[in-house]
Amino acid sequence: MRIWIALAAAIGAVNAAAAQVADYPVKPITMIVPAAPGGVTDVLGRMLAQRFTQAWGQQVVVENKPGANNQIAAEFVTKSEPDGYTLFIGPETTFVVNPSLYARLPYDASKGFSPICGLVTINHALITNPALPAHNVKDLIALAREKPGEINYGTYGIGSSGHLNMELFQALSGVKFQAVHYKGATPALADVMAGHIQMMFVSVGSAVPQWKAGAVNLLAVGARERMRLLPEVPTIAESGLPGYEAVSWFGLFGPPGMPAGIVAKISEEVGRTFSDPEIKQDFLDRQYFESIAGTPQELVSRIRSDEPKWRKVIDDAKVRVE
């Protein structure tokens, strides 16, 4: 009798779990964005929230939790219920930079989340104030060798992509620039245009409008190969630094222990979203994003592949936050 009772309980639990997946979602979902409203991460999160709401008939609400290089948002998510109702737009810095950059983290980057799927990659552009007498990467390197440490660049915080992309550039080129740290990419970009600082790395989507307006020079992009939408702009790798890449990515994550069926359902919806021709043209291409929608395993592989690269950059540059 005990065996039959246990078996019935097990079957009941399986059926309940299956029903949970089949019915998901049955209440509003919160999409955690680790950045202030209006930025690249926020725009991505709000597009997905709108699409999920339309597809599932349940409200998906974006909640912005900026600060501490994504740590505030990441800590909140990792401590949330793993029921699929708290999702996280996770920049790569959360998983491949912060573990090497910070002596202590309020979350476990390898075990504290349920990977759901990749979202997009963002290529970065190397831009300069037009007054800087460097029209390409080779000119910039030559000028930096003539004036070591005199040319400055803006970042959007220690350990940000704008900072580490330049650290990698310096390591491969053998030149040295002076960092000026800002609280965000927008004020740094404004100061490049105003001539208060001389250059920076920024997302291609942020750089192109200013470049087309003549407010900055766009020397090259950090893509592996020339971008489909900007074929006239060279890559940094082909401009004198072979192997150089300056690419950020975003993935979708949940708290640890999410049901596999719910993970699969969310991942499939992301795939459908990014396969939509309207989304490709009006969102991905307009933002200069490239889709990396796929499986949780592919997202994990990306993390494992990128982490050693940035750990070496951080260690070699002796960048550490206690």
N, C-alpha and C positions, 0 to 999 in steps of 0.2 A: 504493500500500500504506500509506503514512504517513497518507493521508487517511482510509482505512478504519479504521486503528488509532485515530486521534484521534477519529473519529466513534463507534467502539465504546466508547472510554473515556468520552466525553461522555454516551452513552446509559446506560452503567453508573453514572455519577455521578448522573444524574437518577433512575434506578431506586433507587439507594441512599438518596437524599434522600427519595423518596416512601415507601420502606419505613420510614425513620426516623420520618416523620410518622405513618404508619399504625399503627406499633407503639407509639408514645409513649403512656404512659411504660413503660419496661422496667426501671426501678430507682427507688428512693425519691427523692422531691422534697423540697427544703428551702424552706420558706416563711419569708423573713426579715421580722421585725416590728421596726420601729425604736422600740420602747417596752418598758417593763417588763411582766412578766406581770400580768394583772388589769385593765388599762386597756381603753379603747374599741378601740384598734388591735389589741390582743392578742385580745380577744373576737372581733373580725371575722376575724382570721387563723385562729383555731382552728376557727371554724365552717366556713370555706372548706376548711381542711385536712381536716376530717372528711368533708365532702361529696366532695371530690376522691378521698380514699382509698376511699370507698364506690363511687364511679362507676368508678374505674380499676383497682381492685384492687392498687394500689401505695401504700405508706405515704407520707404527706405529713407531714413533721415541721416543727413551728414552732420557729424559733430566734430568740430575743429578742436584739437588739443595740441597746439604748437609748443615747442620749447625743448631745450636740453638735447638737441640733435636727435629728435624723435623719441627720447627716452620716456617722456611723460605719457605719450600715447601708447607706446609699446608696453609699459608697465600696466596701464589700465586694461589693455586687451588680454595680456597673458594671465591676469587675475579674474577675468570674466568667465561666465558660464559657457561651456563648450557646446552650446545648443544651436549654433548657427545664426543667432540673433545679434551677435557683435562681430563685425568684420573690420579688417584693418588694411588700409592702403599702405603697404610697407615699402619705403624707399630702400635701395640696396645698402645705404649707410647703416641702417638698423642692424643688418645681419653680417656684413662683410667689413665694415669700418669700425663701428663702435667697440666690438670686442677687443680690438688691438689698440684703439685710441684711449679708452678709459680704463683706469685701474679697477673700477667697480661699476657694475651695471645692475639696475633693479629688475632685470629680466635675464633669462637664459636664451641666448640667440639661437642655439641649436635644438633645444628641447622645449622651449616655452611657447611654441606656436604650432598650429596646424597649417602647413602649406596648402594652398588651394590651387593657384595657377599664376603664371606670369601675366603681366598686363602689357606694358609698353617699355621700349627703350627710348632714351633721349640722347641724341648726339650733342656734344658741346662745341661751341665755336670760340676760337681765339680772336678777340676783338681788341682794337687799339683806338685811342684818340687820334683823329686825323693829323694832328700836329706832330705825332711821333714819326721820325723819319725812318720808318720801316714798312715796306710795302708787301713783304712776304716773310715766311718763317726764317729763311736764311738771312735776310736783312736784320731781323730782330735778334737773332743769335749773334751776328757780327757786332751789332750795336751794343749788346749786353757785354760782350768781351772787351769792348773799348771802355765801357763804363760799368764795371762790376759793382752790383749792389745799388746803383743809382736809379735804375728804372723800377717803378713800383707797380703793383697790381692789386686789384681788389678781390676779396673773397666774401663769402656770406657766412663766415664763421670758421673757427678752427675745426679742421676735420671735415668741412663741407667739400662737395665735389669741386667747387671753384678753387679751394685751397689745395686739395690733393692732386688734382689734375695738373696744377702748376708745379707742385713738388716733383711729380713724375717727369714733367717737361724739363725741369732743371737737372734732374738726375741723368737723363738721357743726353742732354745737350752740353752739360758741364758748365752752364752759366748760372748766375745768381741774381735773383730779383728781390725786391723788398716788399713784403706782404703788408697790406692794410686791411684789417678785418672789419667787416660791417655786420649788422644784424640781419641782413637779408640781401638778396640779389638786386632788388629794385633800387635801393639807395646807392649800391656800388655801381650799377649801370649808369645811374644819373650822374655820378661823379666822373665816370669815364667820358661821358658826352660833354660834361662841363670842363674837362681838362684838369680836374683836381687830382685824379690818378690817371695812369697812362694806359692801362690795359686790364683785361680779366678774361676768364673763361665763363661763359654763360650759355644757357640752352640755345640751340639754334633758333627755336621759335621766338625767343626774346631778342635775339641778335638781328634777325633778318629785317624786321621793320625799320630798325634804327639804321642799319646798313643801307637799305634802299632809300632812306631819307637823307643819306649823306652825313649822319651824325657820328658814325664810327666807321672804321675800316674793318673788314672781315678778312683776316689773313688766311685762315684755313679752318677745317672742321676736324673733330677727333674721331670721325667714323672710320671703320675699317677700310671702306672703299668709298668712292665718290657717291654722294647721295643722289637718289633718283630725282628729287625735286630741286637740287642745286648742282647740276652737273658741271657748272662752270667754276665751282669753288673747289680747290684742291684739298686733299687730306693732309694732316700734319705728317703722317707717315711718309707720304710721297714727296714731302717738302724738305726732307733732310733728317727726319727722325724715324727710321724704319721700326715698325712694331708698335709705334705709339698709338694708343686709343684713349679717348676721353668720352666714355659712354656711361650714362646712368640708366638704371632700370627701376621699375616698380612691380611689385607682386601683390597678390591678394592673399591675406592670411586670416586665421581665426585663432581663438584660444586653443591650447593643447587638448587633444582628446575629442575633437569633433567627429561625429559619425561619418563614416566613409561615404555613405549614400548622400548625405547633405553636401559634403565636399564635392562629390561628383556632379550633383545638380547645379551647384553654383558655378563650377568650372565650365560646364556645358553651356550655361547661359552667357558667360563671358565670351566663349568661342563664337556663339551665335551673334553676339553683339558686334564683335570685331570683324565678322564676316559680312556684315551688312554693308552693301555698297554706299549707302548714305552716310554711315558712320565713317567709313574709310575716307570718303571725299570731304565731308563737312567737319569731321573732327580730327581723325588721325593725320591726314595730309595738312590740314590747316595749322595744326600744332607742331608739325614735323615729327610726329610720333611714329614708331614702328611697332606693330603688334608682336608680342611674344606669348600670346595666349596658348596654353598647352596643359600638360598634366602636372599634378603635384610633384611627381618625380623629376620632371624637367626643371621645375623651379628649384628643387633641392640641388640638382646638379649644377645649376647656374651659381648658386651660393657657394658650393664647394669649389667651383672653378675660380671664382673671383676672389675669395677670401685670402689665399696666399699672396696674390699680386699686391693687394692693398696693405696687407700686413708688412710686406717687405718695404713698400714705399714709406709707411709710417715709421717703421723701425729705422730705416736708413736716414730719414729726415729728423729722427729723434723728436717726433711729435707725440706728446703724451699729456693727458689731462688727468690729474689726480682727483 
